[in-house]
Amino acid sequence: MKLHRLMTAGLLTAVCAAPLFADDVEMLTQDRGNMLWTLIAAVLVFFMQAGFAMVETGFTRAKNAVNIMMKNLMDFSIGSLGFWAVGFALMFGTTAGHFIGTSGFFLSDANPSKEGWEWALVFFMFQTVFAATAATIVSGAMAERTKFKSYLIYSVVISAVIYPVSGHWAWGSLFHGDGWLEKLGFIDFAGSTVVHSVGGWCALAGAIVLGPRIGKYAADGSPRAIPGHNITLAALGVFILWFGWFGFNPGSTTTADMSIGRIAVTTNLAAAAGAVTAMFAAWIILGKPDASMALNGVLAGLVAITSPCADVSPMSAAIIGGVAGVLVVVSVLFIDRVLKIDDPVGAVSVHAVNGAWGTLAAGLFAESAFNGNNGLLFGGGIKPVLVQLAGIGSVFVWAFGGAMLLFTLIKVTVGLRVKREEEIAGLDIGEHGMEAYSGFQIFTTEN
């Protein structure tokens, strides 16, 4: 991600004091275009919340659909407030030792007394929808057995603290900060690590502390399938997410320039390649072209290309997405069958594992012709790979470690998991007192 620092206030002063010259008109037009494009991209990323809600609901059981919807609604709502009050300042405020921001709480750095304050509001809006994406990833991995009040607690902490701190390390200089990872040359253009791996590592920690759903594993430890109730809904969610990603990646330019077309192409090719390779990988391993694996293949390709989307060629993007598609299938099966961690929607495999792969891929496939960086495979040497690994590792330690502490504290205080009877009956009834499909669903399942 790069930042176009808007100087509207100074430009308008000049306009009032003297006639407009051609350069002034061009600058004003570009500034307005940048603001418009960034806001459009923010709206596209916001719509991804609907996609996550559909995917998570479709991949889980009907008796928990209301709970999934409420969690997705609240992680954006409560997350927006937390990011406004604290998170934006920690992520983009004036740096304290390259590790954390210390100014701009409650958006105090964006007020009419400061030059370029209109751009600060636009930039804040764009960053808010990114923070919400990191928070909502956790919902799917912890679905069907988490207390709603506990979800509200960890959602706001992730949005206000865990996500912004590591985000400052990689993106702090986009506003007022100065992060240590970006000083090393860390490449994460739109957030494979900053957004997706953070959410994925938090999801992994939550799933470990929470434990598997009732009936997920037999007495001998063998996994049992718990099918989602509506793959049609999940497919709709994936298409919405694919659509929204054209705001996520091209929008991270925050400028209306010629690069957005190329970034859209790399984004699309990686998603398409991920879908195809995931389908064939599932076909070979499971014997059938599993739809849920193919859908997650799309998301894996999108997550993987999010870091290198501005730095790689279309050919490299297809390779990166293709690897992601295979990786997500292998990872889902490994986490389920070997690690025996219950992740109902494959969130850890899609976001954490492929976020790490995509970030590493930037150090392998980057080409200076596109964005000034050469990766290992294009003559850049081993340094880009080592820098990327440093970013992947440090963010893992922070996000996973912080989330483990958070979820453990919640577990021993207010409690993290619902009672057995409530889980069997469904969280819609126990937590919200209503059904998503009133008159159609009988809540008598034992798992």
Buried (B, 14 or more C-beta within 10 A) or exposed (E): BBBBBBBBBEBEEBEEEEEEEEEBEEBBEBBEBBBEBBBBBBBBBBBBBBBBBBBBBBBBBBBBBBBBBBBBEBBBBBBBBBBBBBBBBBBBBBBBEBBBBBBBBEBEBBEEEEBBBBBBBBBBBBBBBBBBBBBBBBBBBBBBBBBBEBBBBBBBBBBBBBBBBBBBBBBBBBBBBBBBBBEBEBBBBBBBBBBBBBBBBBBBBBBBBBBBBBEBBEEEEEBEEBEBBBBEBBBBBBEBBBBBBBBBBBBBBBBBBEBBEBBBBBBBBBBBBBBBBBBBBBBEBEEEBBBBBBBBBBBBBBBBBBBBBBBBBEEBBBBBBBBBBBBBBBBBBEBBEEBEBBBBBBBBBBBBBBBBBBBBBBBBBBBEEBBEBBBBBBEBEEEBBEBBBBBBEBBBEBBBEBBBEBBBBBBEEEEBBBEEEBBBBBBBBBBBEEBBEEEEBEBEBEE
